[in-house]
């Protein structure tokens, strides 16, 4: 049972659980990586600068971003912030003192970051968003699956014994300490084995051996009649993360088999992770790329091509949702760059798309909250029921929040969203720019990953998976706005960007309610 030391603890915990939920909407998802991974990213980028894979401007951007991140993070002491700032004023030279310092500080911070947050939470020196984003990003960056962490926290918070937010952080610290990256066995089974010139590898299991492996690991063998299987040895923090590594290996096998034999692999739809009681799906969770405007405007099965650049971008973007990490990175950035890059500077596409997504954020938050409020409060339902558009619903709800007349919503995650909207209405210019800059950094990271994959041949970058986790839903949201502008408003992507930038530049407290109309 969660025991609150101060009024925001329950909301902070609810926000943390929302970040770890299976499929939060893009406006409520985790957009950034944690501090430790940010430091590791800089160390890697410095090496890639030396090889010519990344530009100096790109690495300088990482330095600037890391300085902002550490400046806001209360887990670092004043002395640590000062020393780190001195080391990363310029890109650290590989092998030099600054490069070693960043690496050493990252290693040291990784060992007790969550314990530091326990101390912060115990003193009540945290905000909802900073706590939830910092803790969630750290555990996910460390390699834990969201499902594993969520199950642990749910069990602790709903158990009979009282537990505080500080103790939640201690539990997570214990989880990280007691669950190092370790080997897991995962069975990948075939309906029909592939036909290979040299036959199946000697370490594959045949039919009886497959059944024997399943029995030895206490799995139900009903309806499993696999003539062949591979037992993969993968390294992970937990079984959910192990399953994801196995899925990525399966994707690589499928790609190689396709170009080697011309035929797809005929795999069972499940994976069996040793130590678990039931199989898990071979098909992993979607990364959440959604362009709902295609469905709203009846364009899913259209045969008419109105603009080849938009059509091509949509096809490339699909890779970001379902393809292997390298293909997802390449396809996702290709979609963005093709529509939004300024001539001669590809990186500007990241900032341009960030402006579009930032301008979509207020209405998305308000629309979602309007339906929650309508469901929970009859008098709010009476106010909103006759409003025909989401724009009008959003405007009305913004008025209620601004006036302080919106009753509390039941879910703590919804109350956190109300706090975010209230803060935005109070300082719309500052908050919108913060949202835009945070989202832009996610898109710039995607661009760097694209360069590492395509120009450096790096398929194991320290932020490859984290980049996909943080950017995919944002890219879908941005492309949704581009698609709406194209089909409904007949506005070109860069025209829409200009409109977004102008809206962000002109919004102020006196016109705070205009935040529902930033792209209209």
DAWOSUL-V511355 format. One record per residue. N is the residue number from 1. SS is DSSP state (h for helix, s for strand, l for the rest). PHI is phi in degrees with one decimal (none if undefined). PSI is psi as a letter, one per 30 degrees, with the letter a starting at -180 (NA if undefined). Layout:
# DAWOSUL-V511355
n->N ss->SS phi->PHI psi->PSI
n->N ss->SS phi->PHI psi->PSI
This chain:
# DAWOSUL-V511355
n->1 ss->l phi->none psi->k
n->2 ss->s phi->-73.5 psi->k
n->3 ss->l phi->-107.0 psi->k
n->4 ss->l phi->-93.1 psi->k
n->5 ss->l phi->-84.8 psi->e
n->6 ss->l phi->-137.8 psi->l
n->7 ss->l phi->-58.8 psi->f
n->8 ss->l phi->-88.3 psi->f
n->9 ss->h phi->-61.0 psi->e
n->10 ss->h phi->-64.0 psi->e
n->11 ss->h phi->-68.5 psi->e
n->12 ss->h phi->-62.9 psi->e
n->13 ss->h phi->-66.7 psi->e
n->14 ss->h phi->-62.0 psi->e
n->15 ss->h phi->-67.5 psi->e
n->16 ss->h phi->-59.6 psi->e
n->17 ss->h phi->-65.9 psi->e
n->18 ss->h phi->-65.6 psi->e
n->19 ss->h phi->-61.0 psi->f
n->20 ss->l phi->-93.5 psi->f
n->21 ss->l phi->-71.0 psi->l
n->22 ss->l phi->-59.2 psi->e
n->23 ss->l phi->-150.9 psi->i
n->24 ss->l phi->-67.9 psi->k
n->25 ss->l phi->-62.8 psi->l
n->26 ss->h phi->-58.6 psi->e
n->27 ss->h phi->-71.2 psi->f
n->28 ss->h phi->-113.7 psi->g
n->29 ss->l phi->-87.8 psi->l
n->30 ss->l phi->-87.8 psi->j
n->31 ss->l phi->-95.7 psi->f
n->32 ss->l phi->-130.5 psi->l
n->33 ss->l phi->-89.5 psi->l
n->34 ss->l phi->-85.0 psi->l
n->35 ss->h phi->-66.1 psi->e
n->36 ss->h phi->-62.3 psi->e
n->37 ss->h phi->-65.6 psi->e
n->38 ss->h phi->-61.7 psi->e
n->39 ss->h phi->-69.6 psi->e
n->40 ss->h phi->-65.5 psi->e
n->41 ss->h phi->-61.6 psi->e
n->42 ss->h phi->-64.9 psi->e
n->43 ss->h phi->-60.7 psi->e
n->44 ss->h phi->-66.3 psi->e
n->45 ss->h phi->-62.8 psi->e
n->46 ss->h phi->-63.1 psi->e
n->47 ss->h phi->-66.9 psi->e
n->48 ss->h phi->-69.3 psi->f
n->49 ss->h phi->-66.9 psi->e
n->50 ss->h phi->-63.2 psi->e
n->51 ss->h phi->-84.0 psi->f
n->52 ss->l phi->87.6 psi->g
n->53 ss->l phi->-74.6 psi->e
n->54 ss->l phi->-114.2 psi->l
n->55 ss->l phi->-84.6 psi->l
n->56 ss->h phi->-63.8 psi->e
n->57 ss->h phi->-61.5 psi->e
n->58 ss->h phi->-65.2 psi->e
n->59 ss->h phi->-73.5 psi->e
n->60 ss->h phi->-60.7 psi->e
n->61 ss->h phi->-63.6 psi->e
n->62 ss->h phi->-62.4 psi->e
n->63 ss->h phi->-58.3 psi->e
n->64 ss->h phi->-63.7 psi->e
n->65 ss->h phi->-63.4 psi->e
n->66 ss->h phi->-67.3 psi->e
n->67 ss->h phi->-62.5 psi->e
n->68 ss->h phi->-64.3 psi->e
n->69 ss->h phi->-64.0 psi->e
n->70 ss->h phi->-71.6 psi->f
n->71 ss->h phi->-64.1 psi->e
n->72 ss->h phi->-89.7 psi->f
n->73 ss->l phi->-85.6 psi->j
n->74 ss->l phi->-72.9 psi->f
n->75 ss->l phi->-74.0 psi->f
n->76 ss->l phi->-95.5 psi->k
n->77 ss->l phi->-76.1 psi->l
n->78 ss->h phi->-60.5 psi->e
n->79 ss->h phi->-65.0 psi->e
n->80 ss->h phi->-64.6 psi->e
n->81 ss->h phi->-62.8 psi->e
n->82 ss->h phi->-63.4 psi->e
n->83 ss->h phi->-66.3 psi->e
n->84 ss->h phi->-65.7 psi->e
n->85 ss->h phi->-61.6 psi->e
n->86 ss->h phi->-66.5 psi->f
n->87 ss->h phi->-80.3 psi->f
n->88 ss->l phi->-116.5 psi->g
n->89 ss->l phi->-63.6 psi->f
n->90 ss->l phi->-134.1 psi->l
n->91 ss->l phi->-56.1 psi->k
n->92 ss->l phi->-63.6 psi->k
n->93 ss->l phi->-80.4 psi->k
n->94 ss->l phi->-59.0 psi->k
n->95 ss->l phi->86.3 psi->f
n->96 ss->l phi->-84.9 psi->l
n->97 ss->h phi->-57.5 psi->e
n->98 ss->h phi->-63.8 psi->e
n->99 ss->h phi->-63.2 psi->e
n->100 ss->h phi->-65.7 psi->e
n->101 ss->h phi->-61.9 psi->e
n->102 ss->h phi->-61.2 psi->e
n->103 ss->h phi->-63.7 psi->e
n->104 ss->h phi->-67.6 psi->e
n->105 ss->h phi->-66.9 psi->e
n->106 ss->h phi->-63.0 psi->e
n->107 ss->h phi->-64.0 psi->e
n->108 ss->h phi->-66.1 psi->e
n->109 ss->h phi->-66.4 psi->e
n->110 ss->h phi->-62.1 psi->f
n->111 ss->h phi->-75.3 psi->f
n->112 ss->h phi->-137.5 psi->g
n->113 ss->h phi->-59.2 psi->e
n->114 ss->h phi->-69.1 psi->e
n->115 ss->h phi->-67.8 psi->e
n->116 ss->h phi->-62.9 psi->e
n->117 ss->h phi->-67.7 psi->f
n->118 ss->h phi->-62.1 psi->e
n->119 ss->h phi->-65.4 psi->e
n->120 ss->h phi->-64.4 psi->e
n->121 ss->h phi->-65.6 psi->e
n->122 ss->h phi->-64.2 psi->e
n->123 ss->h phi->-90.1 psi->f
n->124 ss->l phi->71.8 psi->g
n->125 ss->l phi->-98.9 psi->h
n->126 ss->l phi->-124.5 psi->l
n->127 ss->l phi->-106.5 psi->l
n->128 ss->h phi->-59.1 psi->e
n->129 ss->h phi->-68.1 psi->e
n->130 ss->h phi->-63.4 psi->e
n->131 ss->h phi->-61.4 psi->e
n->132 ss->h phi->-64.6 psi->e
n->133 ss->h phi->-67.5 psi->e
n->134 ss->h phi->-66.5 psi->e
n->135 ss->h phi->-70.8 psi->e
n->136 ss->h phi->-62.8 psi->e
n->137 ss->h phi->-64.3 psi->e
n->138 ss->h phi->-64.4 psi->e
n->139 ss->h phi->-70.2 psi->e
n->140 ss->h phi->-72.9 psi->e
n->141 ss->h phi->-60.8 psi->e
n->142 ss->l phi->-70.9 psi->f
n->143 ss->l phi->110.0 psi->g
n->144 ss->l phi->-77.8 psi->k
n->145 ss->l phi->-79.1 psi->k
n->146 ss->h phi->-60.2 psi->e
n->147 ss->h phi->-61.9 psi->e
n->148 ss->h phi->-62.3 psi->e
n->149 ss->h phi->-66.7 psi->e
n->150 ss->h phi->-62.9 psi->e
n->151 ss->h phi->-62.8 psi->e
n->152 ss->h phi->-62.4 psi->e
n->153 ss->h phi->-67.2 psi->e
n->154 ss->h phi->-62.8 psi->e
n->155 ss->h phi->-65.0 psi->e
n->156 ss->h phi->-69.6 psi->e
n->157 ss->h phi->-73.0 psi->f
n->158 ss->h phi->-100.3 psi->g
n->159 ss->l phi->-73.7 psi->l
n->160 ss->l phi->-72.9 psi->f
n->161 ss->l phi->-87.0 psi->k
n->162 ss->l phi->-66.9 psi->k
n->163 ss->s phi->-145.8 psi->k
n->164 ss->l phi->-94.6 psi->l
n->165 ss->h phi->-63.1 psi->e
n->166 ss->h phi->-63.0 psi->e
n->167 ss->h phi->-69.9 psi->f
n->168 ss->h phi->-59.8 psi->e
n->169 ss->h phi->-63.7 psi->e
n->170 ss->h phi->-64.2 psi->e
n->171 ss->h phi->-61.9 psi->e
n->172 ss->h phi->-67.5 psi->e
n->173 ss->h phi->-61.3 psi->e
n->174 ss->h phi->-63.0 psi->e
n->175 ss->h phi->-60.7 psi->e
n->176 ss->h phi->-66.2 psi->e
n->177 ss->h phi->-68.9 psi->e
n->178 ss->h phi->-90.7 psi->f
n->179 ss->l phi->-125.4 psi->i
n->180 ss->l phi->-69.3 psi->l
n->181 ss->l phi->-64.1 psi->k
n->182 ss->s phi->-146.1 psi->l
n->183 ss->s phi->-76.6 psi->k
n->184 ss->s phi->-126.3 psi->k
n->185 ss->s phi->-99.2 psi->k
n->186 ss->s phi->-131.2 psi->k
n->187 ss->s phi->-91.0 psi->k
n->188 ss->s phi->-113.9 psi->j
n->189 ss->s phi->-107.1 psi->l
n->190 ss->s phi->-115.7 psi->k
n->191 ss->s phi->-67.8 psi->e
n->192 ss->s phi->-138.2 psi->k
n->193 ss->l phi->-71.1 psi->l
n->194 ss->l phi->-69.2 psi->l
n->195 ss->l phi->-92.7 psi->j
n->196 ss->l phi->-114.1 psi->k
n->197 ss->l phi->-56.2 psi->e
n->198 ss->l phi->-100.8 psi->g
n->199 ss->l phi->76.4 psi->l
n->200 ss->l phi->-73.2 psi->k
n->201 ss->l phi->-56.8 psi->l
n->202 ss->l phi->-66.5 psi->f
n->203 ss->l phi->-87.4 psi->g
n->204 ss->l phi->-74.4 psi->l
n->205 ss->s phi->-93.4 psi->k
n->206 ss->s phi->-98.4 psi->l
n->207 ss->h phi->-47.1 psi->e
n->208 ss->h phi->-65.4 psi->e
n->209 ss->h phi->-69.0 psi->e
n->210 ss->h phi->-62.1 psi->e
n->211 ss->h phi->-61.0 psi->e
n->212 ss->h phi->-61.2 psi->e
n->213 ss->h phi->-62.0 psi->e
n->214 ss->h phi->-63.2 psi->e
n->215 ss->h phi->-65.3 psi->e
n->216 ss->h phi->-60.5 psi->e
n->217 ss->l phi->-101.0 psi->g
n->218 ss->l phi->63.8 psi->h
n->219 ss->l phi->-98.7 psi->k
n->220 ss->l phi->-69.9 psi->k
n->221 ss->l phi->-98.5 psi->g
n->222 ss->l phi->-60.4 psi->k
n->223 ss->l phi->66.7 psi->g
n->224 ss->l phi->-111.1 psi->j
n->225 ss->l phi->-128.0 psi->h
n->226 ss->l phi->-82.7 psi->k
n->227 ss->l phi->-75.9 psi->f
n->228 ss->s phi->-158.4 psi->l
n->229 ss->s phi->-159.2 psi->l
n->230 ss->s phi->-113.6 psi->k
n->231 ss->s phi->-99.6 psi->j
n->232 ss->s phi->-87.4 psi->k
n->233 ss->s phi->-105.2 psi->j
n->234 ss->s phi->-123.2 psi->l
n->235 ss->s phi->-106.1 psi->k
n->236 ss->s phi->-159.9 psi->l
n->237 ss->l phi->-84.1 psi->e
n->238 ss->l phi->-148.5 psi->l
n->239 ss->h phi->-66.7 psi->e
n->240 ss->h phi->-65.1 psi->e
n->241 ss->h phi->-67.5 psi->e
n->242 ss->h phi->-62.9 psi->e
n->243 ss->h phi->-61.5 psi->e
n->244 ss->h phi->-67.3 psi->e
n->245 ss->h phi->-61.6 psi->e
n->246 ss->h phi->-64.3 psi->e
n->247 ss->h phi->-62.0 psi->e
n->248 ss->h phi->-65.8 psi->e
n->249 ss->h phi->-65.0 psi->e
n->250 ss->h phi->-61.7 psi->e
n->251 ss->h phi->-61.0 psi->e
n->252 ss->h phi->-65.4 psi->e
n->253 ss->h phi->-58.9 psi->e
n->254 ss->h phi->-62.8 psi->e
n->255 ss->h phi->-65.7 psi->e
n->256 ss->h phi->-67.2 psi->e
n->257 ss->h phi->-62.8 psi->e
n->258 ss->h phi->-63.3 psi->e
n->259 ss->h phi->-82.0 psi->f
n->260 ss->h phi->-85.2 psi->e
n->261 ss->h phi->-114.9 psi->f
n->262 ss->l phi->79.1 psi->g
n->263 ss->l phi->-130.8 psi->k
n->264 ss->l phi->-77.5 psi->l
n->265 ss->l phi->-76.1 psi->k
n->266 ss->s phi->-105.0 psi->i
n->267 ss->s phi->-98.5 psi->l
n->268 ss->s phi->-66.1 psi->l
n->269 ss->s phi->-79.6 psi->g
n->270 ss->s phi->-122.7 psi->l
n->271 ss->s phi->-119.1 psi->k
n->272 ss->s phi->-119.9 psi->j
n->273 ss->s phi->-97.4 psi->k
n->274 ss->l phi->-56.9 psi->k
n->275 ss->l phi->102.2 psi->f
n->276 ss->l phi->-91.4 psi->l
n->277 ss->l phi->-96.5 psi->f
n->278 ss->l phi->-146.1 psi->l
n->279 ss->l phi->-69.9 psi->l
n->280 ss->s phi->-123.7 psi->l
n->281 ss->s phi->-67.5 psi->k
n->282 ss->l phi->-67.1 psi->e
n->283 ss->l phi->-81.1 psi->j
n->284 ss->l phi->-75.7 psi->l
n->285 ss->l phi->-67.7 psi->k
n->286 ss->l phi->-61.3 psi->k
n->287 ss->l phi->-77.2 psi->f
n->288 ss->l phi->89.0 psi->g
n->289 ss->l phi->-72.5 psi->j
n->290 ss->l phi->-134.1 psi->k
n->291 ss->l phi->-118.5 psi->i
n->292 ss->l phi->-69.7 psi->f
n->293 ss->h phi->-60.8 psi->e
n->294 ss->h phi->-60.1 psi->e
n->295 ss->h phi->-76.3 psi->e
n->296 ss->h phi->-59.6 psi->e
n->297 ss->l phi->-97.4 psi->g
n->298 ss->l phi->63.6 psi->h
n->299 ss->l phi->-107.1 psi->g
n->300 ss->l phi->-62.4 psi->e
n->301 ss->l phi->-111.4 psi->g
n->302 ss->l phi->-67.8 psi->k
n->303 ss->l phi->-104.3 psi->f
n->304 ss->l phi->-94.1 psi->k
n->305 ss->l phi->-101.1 psi->j
n->306 ss->l phi->-87.8 psi->f
n->307 ss->l phi->-153.1 psi->j
n->308 ss->h phi->-60.6 psi->e
n->309 ss->h phi->-68.1 psi->e
n->310 ss->h phi->-68.1 psi->e
n->311 ss->h phi->-61.1 psi->e
n->312 ss->h phi->-64.1 psi->e
n->313 ss->h phi->-63.7 psi->e
n->314 ss->h phi->-63.7 psi->e
n->315 ss->h phi->-68.0 psi->e
n->316 ss->h phi->-66.1 psi->e
n->317 ss->h phi->-62.9 psi->e
n->318 ss->h phi->-58.0 psi->e
n->319 ss->h phi->-64.0 psi->e
n->320 ss->h phi->-65.5 psi->f
n->321 ss->h phi->-85.8 psi->e
n->322 ss->h phi->-131.9 psi->f
n->323 ss->l phi->-84.1 psi->l
n->324 ss->l phi->-59.9 psi->l
n->325 ss->h phi->-51.0 psi->e
n->326 ss->h phi->-62.2 psi->e
n->327 ss->h phi->-67.3 psi->e
n->328 ss->h phi->-64.5 psi->e
n->329 ss->h phi->-61.4 psi->e
n->330 ss->h phi->-65.4 psi->e
n->331 ss->h phi->-67.2 psi->e
n->332 ss->h phi->-62.0 psi->e
n->333 ss->h phi->-68.3 psi->e
n->334 ss->h phi->-58.3 psi->e
n->335 ss->h phi->-63.5 psi->e
n->336 ss->h phi->-70.8 psi->e
n->337 ss->h phi->-63.5 psi->e
n->338 ss->h phi->-61.7 psi->f
n->339 ss->h phi->-102.3 psi->f
n->340 ss->h phi->-124.3 psi->f
n->341 ss->l phi->-76.5 psi->k
n->342 ss->s phi->-71.7 psi->k
n->343 ss->l phi->-56.5 psi->k
n->344 ss->l phi->87.1 psi->f
n->345 ss->s phi->-146.0 psi->j
n->346 ss->l phi->-64.4 psi->e
n->347 ss->l phi->-63.4 psi->f
n->348 ss->h phi->-63.1 psi->f
n->349 ss->h phi->-60.0 psi->e
n->350 ss->h phi->-64.1 psi->e
n->351 ss->h phi->-67.6 psi->e
n->352 ss->h phi->-65.4 psi->e
n->353 ss->h phi->-68.7 psi->e
n->354 ss->h phi->-60.9 psi->e
n->355 ss->h phi->-62.7 psi->e
n->356 ss->h phi->-64.6 psi->e
n->357 ss->h phi->-67.6 psi->e
n->358 ss->h phi->-60.4 psi->e
n->359 ss->h phi->-71.5 psi->f
n->360 ss->h phi->-84.5 psi->f
n->361 ss->h phi->-62.9 psi->e
n->362 ss->h phi->-58.9 psi->e
n->363 ss->h phi->-66.9 psi->e
n->364 ss->h phi->-62.3 psi->e
n->365 ss->h phi->-62.1 psi->e
n->366 ss->h phi->-69.3 psi->e
n->367 ss->h phi->-61.4 psi->e
n->368 ss->h phi->-60.0 psi->e
n->369 ss->h phi->-65.6 psi->e
n->370 ss->h phi->-62.6 psi->e
n->371 ss->h phi->-73.1 psi->e
n->372 ss->h phi->-65.9 psi->e
n->373 ss->h phi->-65.1 psi->e
n->374 ss->h phi->-61.7 psi->e
n->375 ss->h phi->-72.7 psi->e
n->376 ss->h phi->-93.5 psi->f
n->377 ss->l phi->-129.1 psi->j
n->378 ss->h phi->-56.8 psi->e
n->379 ss->h phi->-70.8 psi->f
n->380 ss->h phi->-71.1 psi->e
n->381 ss->h phi->-59.4 psi->e
n->382 ss->h phi->-65.7 psi->e
n->383 ss->h phi->-70.6 psi->e
n->384 ss->h phi->-93.3 psi->f
n->385 ss->l phi->-58.2 psi->e
n->386 ss->l phi->-89.6 psi->f
n->387 ss->l phi->-82.9 psi->k
n->388 ss->l phi->-86.2 psi->f
n->389 ss->l phi->-123.6 psi->l
n->390 ss->h phi->-64.5 psi->f
n->391 ss->h phi->-61.4 psi->e
n->392 ss->h phi->-67.3 psi->e
n->393 ss->h phi->-62.5 psi->e
n->394 ss->h phi->-63.9 psi->e
n->395 ss->h phi->-62.9 psi->e
n->396 ss->h phi->-65.0 psi->e
n->397 ss->h phi->-66.7 psi->e
n->398 ss->h phi->-60.9 psi->e
n->399 ss->h phi->-61.1 psi->e
n->400 ss->h phi->-63.4 psi->e
n->401 ss->h phi->-67.0 psi->e
n->402 ss->h phi->-64.0 psi->e
n->403 ss->h phi->-81.1 psi->f
n->404 ss->l phi->76.0 psi->g
n->405 ss->l phi->-105.7 psi->g
n->406 ss->l phi->-85.8 psi->k
n->407 ss->l phi->-63.6 psi->l
n->408 ss->l phi->-60.8 psi->k
n->409 ss->l phi->-92.8 psi->l
n->410 ss->l phi->-68.5 psi->e
n->411 ss->l phi->-73.9 psi->k
n->412 ss->h phi->-63.3 psi->e
n->413 ss->h phi->-64.9 psi->e
n->414 ss->h phi->-69.9 psi->e
n->415 ss->h phi->-66.1 psi->e
n->416 ss->h phi->-64.0 psi->e
n->417 ss->h phi->-64.6 psi->e
n->418 ss->h phi->-61.5 psi->e
n->419 ss->h phi->-61.9 psi->e
n->420 ss->h phi->-64.1 psi->e
n->421 ss->h phi->-66.0 psi->e
n->422 ss->h phi->-60.0 psi->e
n->423 ss->h phi->-65.1 psi->e
n->424 ss->h phi->-68.4 psi->e
n->425 ss->h phi->-68.1 psi->f
n->426 ss->h phi->-76.1 psi->e
n->427 ss->l phi->-136.9 psi->i
n->428 ss->h phi->-62.4 psi->e
n->429 ss->h phi->-65.4 psi->e
n->430 ss->h phi->-62.6 psi->e
n->431 ss->h phi->-68.8 psi->e
n->432 ss->h phi->-64.4 psi->e
n->433 ss->h phi->-67.5 psi->e
n->434 ss->h phi->-65.0 psi->e
n->435 ss->h phi->-60.4 psi->e
n->436 ss->h phi->-60.3 psi->e
n->437 ss->h phi->-67.5 psi->e
n->438 ss->h phi->-64.6 psi->e
n->439 ss->h phi->-67.6 psi->e
n->440 ss->h phi->-59.8 psi->e
n->441 ss->h phi->-63.5 psi->e
n->442 ss->h phi->-63.1 psi->e
n->443 ss->h phi->-71.4 psi->e
n->444 ss->h phi->-64.7 psi->e
n->445 ss->h phi->-63.8 psi->e
n->446 ss->h phi->-59.6 psi->e
n->447 ss->h phi->-63.7 psi->e
n->448 ss->h phi->-63.9 psi->e
n->449 ss->h phi->-63.3 psi->e
n->450 ss->h phi->-59.4 psi->e
n->451 ss->h phi->-67.5 psi->e
n->452 ss->h phi->-65.1 psi->e
n->453 ss->h phi->-71.8 psi->e
n->454 ss->h phi->-82.3 psi->e
n->455 ss->l phi->-103.6 psi->f
n->456 ss->l phi->-107.9 psi->f
n->457 ss->l phi->63.9 psi->g
n->458 ss->l phi->-90.2 psi->j
n->459 ss->l phi->-105.7 psi->g
n->460 ss->l phi->-130.3 psi->h
n->461 ss->l phi->-56.6 psi->k
n->462 ss->l phi->-64.6 psi->f
n->463 ss->l phi->-113.3 psi->g
n->464 ss->h phi->-59.3 psi->e
n->465 ss->h phi->-69.8 psi->e
n->466 ss->h phi->-64.4 psi->e
n->467 ss->h phi->-62.9 psi->e
n->468 ss->h phi->-64.6 psi->e
n->469 ss->h phi->-64.6 psi->e
n->470 ss->h phi->-89.6 psi->f
n->471 ss->h phi->-100.8 psi->f
n->472 ss->h phi->-60.7 psi->e
n->473 ss->h phi->-66.8 psi->e
n->474 ss->h phi->-65.2 psi->e
n->475 ss->h phi->-63.1 psi->e
n->476 ss->h phi->-62.6 psi->e
n->477 ss->h phi->-64.1 psi->e
n->478 ss->h phi->-66.4 psi->e
n->479 ss->h phi->-67.6 psi->f
n->480 ss->h phi->-62.0 psi->e
n->481 ss->h phi->-68.6 psi->e
n->482 ss->h phi->-63.9 psi->e
n->483 ss->h phi->-64.7 psi->e
n->484 ss->h phi->-62.9 psi->e
n->485 ss->h phi->-61.2 psi->e
n->486 ss->h phi->-71.6 psi->e
n->487 ss->h phi->-81.5 psi->e
n->488 ss->h phi->-98.5 psi->e
n->489 ss->h phi->-101.1 psi->f
n->490 ss->l phi->55.6 psi->h
n->491 ss->l phi->-113.2 psi->k
n->492 ss->l phi->-71.8 psi->l
n->493 ss->h phi->-53.3 psi->e
n->494 ss->h phi->-73.3 psi->f
n->495 ss->h phi->-66.0 psi->e
n->496 ss->h phi->-65.8 psi->e
n->497 ss->h phi->-61.6 psi->e
n->498 ss->h phi->-60.0 psi->e
n->499 ss->h phi->-63.1 psi->e
n->500 ss->h phi->-64.1 psi->e
n->501 ss->h phi->-62.2 psi->e
n->502 ss->h phi->-65.6 psi->e
n->503 ss->h phi->-62.7 psi->e
n->504 ss->h phi->-65.9 psi->e
n->505 ss->h phi->-68.1 psi->e
n->506 ss->h phi->-98.0 psi->f
n->507 ss->l phi->-63.6 psi->k
n->508 ss->l phi->-148.6 psi->l
n->509 ss->h phi->-62.3 psi->e
n->510 ss->h phi->-67.3 psi->f
n->511 ss->h phi->-114.3 psi->h
n->512 ss->h phi->-58.8 psi->e
n->513 ss->h phi->-68.7 psi->f
n->514 ss->h phi->-67.7 psi->f
n->515 ss->h phi->-64.4 psi->f
n->516 ss->h phi->-83.3 psi->f
n->517 ss->h phi->-127.1 psi->g
n->518 ss->l phi->-68.6 psi->f
n->519 ss->l phi->-113.2 psi->g
n->520 ss->l phi->-91.0 psi->NA
